[in-house]
């Protein structure tokens, strides 16, 4: 179920590295240019990430034999909601990360370190949300198909202890 998501995350990470790498010289700019450049970067990061999340959602929904299709509005609604795992709303976090990164670049004498930190934090957030998009699209497909319960099957010996402990248990889509 998560193979496509894993490949998408790797693709995003490569793109993020290139995008953040273009900011290496920003430390010499004035505060206004840094702020504008960071805002522009984060708008582009969000656009790219949402596009890939839509692809992930459609693929997960299709793989779970969903009877229809998912659209950008579904992804937007998911990202607009509070996530109990990350404990924030995606859109709010994009704004917060952009503001924090701009402040760090302006105040720091270590711009490369700040770029590296911002990249790591963005990539981590995208990874967490990619998994959530996959999970929620799969649950939606099952619900749309009328599935009321399913049995968890841990397929390989490389599963974590949580997944291995769920083997054989019966779940409802809302679980």
ZIMOVEN-V729918 format. One record per helix or strand. SS is the DSSP state (helix for helix, strand for strand). FROM is the first residue (numbers start at 1). LEN is the number of residues. Records with the same first field share a line. If there is no record, write none. Layout:
SS->FROM-LEN ; FROM-LEN
This chain:
helix->3-19 ; 26-3 ; 31-33 ; 72-9 ; 90-18 ; 111-34 ; 161-6
strand->82-2 ; 88-2 ; 150-2 ; 170-2
